[in-house]
Amino acid sequence: MATNDHKSIVRIARDNGINTELEPVDLGARVRELRKARNWTLEQAASQAGLARSTLSKIENGQMSPTYDALKKLATGLEISVPQLFTPPQRDQVIGRMAVTKMGGGAAHATTTYEHELLAETLTKKQMLPYRARVRARSMEEFDGWVRHDGEEFLYVLTGVVRLFTEFYEPVEMRRGDSAYYDGSMGHNVISVSDEDATILWVTSLA
């Protein structure tokens, strides 16, 4: 896929409702919200986090700024990561969403090196972009430089044999059932080395 080809695929998904801008979070209100979402009392939450009840109460009421150690204890007790303490919940988040794409029912986007079939296209505000690709390219010369983009990417070989080229590693030959997970900002390209066009499943993070 030429560099602009992949960026256009990712841009299609972002234009379908991905909001990458985060608003400032009131830590105290966020902690209280997380605690109440679990139906925990102050005593229960404090016990889970290994903090004094009075300390947790002061944090929730904005009367003290917790140390990083206290933040780690809070996150562990709430079973989330520290960054999630400062991440606002999506206001329009829907629980239990699902999108089914029947074989051949995805939206087609052909390029000179790949034939993409976007999956779950009807699902808006998703954090991942899944798509099936038929690999037409047979050599690196067919690409306009490396593909690079934000986020992480997962590749799974469905049929045929491919060779994954990356900027910092030796080329890797991959067959049906093989997979790779890599940083999208690292230059990468995929070619088919089998007689027929290979097919792969790609999942790109959008967050």
Secondary structure, 3 states (H helix, E strand, C coil): CCHHHHHHHHHHHHHCCCCCCCCCCCHHHHHHHHHHHCCCCHHHHHHHHCCCHHHHHHHHCCCCCCCHHHHHHHHHHHCCCHHHHHCCCCCCCCCCCCCCCCCCCCEEEECCCEEEEECCCCCCCCCEEEEEEEECCCCHHHCCCCECCCCEEEEEEEECEEEEEECCCCCEEEECCCEEEEECCCCEEEEECCCCCEEEEEEEECC
